[in-house]
C-alpha cells in the first residue's frame, strides 16, 4: 500500500464513521503510524507504508476515541502538551482564560504567585508561566495521575523550576495568598453530559465535566474559597460555559469580588470571567 492509497482508505473510513475533517485526521494518523511527515508524503505519494498499524489507529478513531488521546499530544497556546484519559483535552476555547490572565498581569517580569485549581494537563498554568518569566505557579488536581501528567508537561516545556503540582481538592485549606487564580471547573449540567459528542462523553473524565444539576456546583465551592486565596487586588479568571456569565458573576459578587470583564472565545461566546479582590 502506498501513502496515497492509505490516505484515501483512511479518509473514506473516517468519513463513514462521521468523524469531522476526515482527510486531515487520516493524514495525522498515517504520519503517527509510519513516522512520515506531511512533506514526505506530499513529495512522494508512492512511498510504501505498512497497513496494520494504520488500520489499528483508524479503528480507534472510527470508534470516536479523541484524536489527541490516540496521538498522545495536543497543542495549546502554541505549546505541545502530553494528554491522557486522566484529564480534559486542552481546547482552543480555554485560551480565552490565558488571554484574560495575561491582561490582568501585564508586567512580564513581575514576581507573580499563580494558583491553578483543577489543573488537569497543566495547560492554563504553564501557558501563563511561559509568558511571564517572573511568575511561579501551583497546580492542584483531585487526580494524582493528572498532577503527575502536569508535572511531566512542566519538565518538557522547561518550566519545572517555576511550577509545582499536588493532588488535592480545591476547597481544601491552602496556605498563602496568590496574585492570580485560574480555574476551568466542571460546568456541564448533569443532565446534559450524556448528550455531549461521543469523544467527550465516552473518553474524558466525568469528574472534569459534570458541574451538578445547574452546572454551577463547583463555582459555588471555588468562589467561597477565593477571598481567602487572593492577595489584595489579586485576580481570579474562571472558564465558564455558555449562558453562565451572569450566574457566575453573581456568585463572584456575593463572595465580595468585583467583576472585571468577560473574554470571548473564537466563536464569540463569553468564555472567561475575571474578578478582582478588594485592595
Secondary structure by P-SEA (a helix, b strand, c coil): ccaaaaaaaaaaaaaaacccaaaaaaaaaaaaaccccaaaaaaccccccccaaaaaaaaaaaacccccccccccccccbbbbbcccccccccccaaaaaaaaaaccccccbbbbbbcccccaaaaaaaaaacccccbbbbbccaaaaaaaaaaaaaacccccbbbbbccccccccccccbbbbbccccccccccccccccccccccccccccccccaaaaaaaaaccccccccbbbbbbbcccaaaaaaaaaaaaccccccccccccccccbbbbbccc
